[in-house]
Amino acid sequence: MWITTEDANAVPANTAALSAFDPEAPARKMLRLDSKGDPSPYFSEDRLATLYSRDLVGFYNRAVNTPWAQQMGGSVFDYDFVIGGQDHCPLENMTFQTEQPFETSWDVTVQFQSRSCWGTEEYTKVVFLIIEENGRPVIDDIFVYHGGETDILKVTLDQFWLQQQ
């Protein structure tokens, strides 16, 4: 099912078809943080407790507790991992597609333009791997495809931690 929206805050077109378990909900909540071009507290304590799987939180906590991350104010990233870069425009032309490739996980693919205010029409594709944990959908990993590159959140966090050892 493709749901095209201009805003990550928008309600899906077919709300009657959605059950109480909505695998898109964590992706929409995460992107809502940045849909207006504001800094993204992707990994605030509240977000860590509600949007992410225990496994992903473990990867994040291990990386953020390194001496270098602590010197950087408790941050692993000096750029926006999901949007891809430090400077971007408000997100535009956002689309969502949800597939269930396995019985217990969903791929929520989001495409958007984040540099259109600079005249760049290129789209960024982000795939959120969603799993069910304690009866609710949570993000277990994030794959970002931009400019021919692929970044994977858990791999990036693990590499960061390994480099600090």
Residue pairs with C-beta under 8 A, 6 or more apart in sequence:
1 14
1 17
1 97
1 98
2 95
2 96
2 97
3 12
3 13
3 14
3 24
3 95
3 96
3 97
4 94
4 95
4 96
5 94
5 95
5 96
6 92
6 93
6 94
7 35
7 94
8 28
8 31
8 32
8 35
8 91
8 94
9 28
9 32
9 35
12 18
12 22
12 24
12 96
21 132
21 135
21 136
21 137
22 137
23 98
23 100
23 106
23 108
23 130
23 137
24 96
24 98
24 108
24 130
25 137
26 51
26 52
26 128
26 130
26 137
26 138
26 139
27 96
27 108
27 110
27 126
27 128
27 130
27 139
28 96
29 50
29 51
30 42
30 47
30 51
30 82
30 128
30 139
31 82
31 91
31 94
31 110
31 112
33 40
33 41
33 42
33 47
34 40
34 80
34 82
34 83
34 91
35 90
35 91
35 94
36 90
37 88
37 89
37 90
37 91
40 80
40 82
40 83
41 47
42 81
42 82
43 60
43 64
43 76
48 57
48 60
51 138
51 139
52 60
52 138
52 139
52 140
53 131
53 133
53 138
53 139
53 140
54 133
55 140
55 154
56 138
56 139
56 140
56 141
56 153
56 154
59 153
59 154
59 157
59 158
59 161
60 76
60 157
62 157
62 161
63 69
63 76
63 157
63 158
63 160
63 161
63 164
64 70
64 74
64 75
64 76
66 160
66 161
66 164
67 164
68 164
69 75
69 76
69 160
69 164
72 78
76 157
76 160
78 86
79 85
79 86
80 86
80 88
81 142
81 144
81 151
81 153
81 156
82 126
82 142
82 144
83 91
83 114
83 124
84 114
84 124
84 144
84 146
84 147
84 151
85 114
88 114
88 115
89 113
89 114
89 115
89 116
89 117
89 118
90 117
91 112
91 113
91 114
92 112
92 113
92 114
92 116
93 111
93 112
93 113
93 116
93 123
94 110
94 111
94 112
95 110
95 111
95 112
96 108
96 109
96 110
97 108
97 109
98 106
98 107
98 108
98 109
99 106
99 107
99 109
100 106
100 107
101 107
104 131
104 132
105 129
105 130
105 131
105 140
106 129
106 130
106 131
106 137
107 127
107 128
107 129
107 130
108 127
108 128
108 130
109 125
109 126
109 127
109 128
110 125
110 126
110 127
110 128
111 123
111 124
111 125
111 126
112 123
112 124
112 126
113 120
113 121
113 122
113 123
113 124
114 124
115 122
122 146
122 147
124 144
124 145
124 146
125 144
125 145
125 146
126 142
126 143
126 144
126 145
127 142
127 143
127 145
128 139
128 141
128 142
129 139
129 140
129 141
129 142
129 143
130 137
130 138
130 139
130 140
131 137
131 138
131 140
132 138
141 152
141 153
141 154
142 152
142 153
143 150
143 151
143 152
143 153
144 150
144 151
144 152
144 153
